[in-house]
């Protein structure tokens, strides 16, 4: 391979890495074709934490009242789905799961009554909804469908910003 090609390739890699318009998938990974900088992803359950919150969720689900489609994606009968744990690892950035009663003031004000939802926290501290209730309902508890929707939403966010 000619030296000029190696130098040009190295220059493009450095340019892509240090581009201020880079989409970041973590502290190091950047893609110069995407411009939104996502700090982390937050999944907001439509349930409260603790034993009381879990019991209320179970009774609501049995009574076919309000459910939590994000719960269906992340949890099996007793614990987290192994497939979801792998999905989280493969994303390349933090995916935090929180209950309604655990939201920070700023995130609670943003989410309001839209839980369950998956939200992107951008590097500037603002939030954007990646997946809303309808998107999570459409996944029907399937981790692969959830992941495909999440990745598509991340790309769409990057194209918009």
Secondary structure, 3 states (H helix, E strand, C coil): CCHHHHHHHHHHHHHHHHCCCCEECCCCCEECCCCCCEEEEEEECCCCCHHHHHHHHHHHHHCCCCCCHHHHHHECCCCECHHHHHHHHHCCCCEEEECHHHCCHHHHHHHCCCCCEEEEEECCCCEEEEECHHHHHHHCCCHHHHHHHHHHHHHHHHHHC
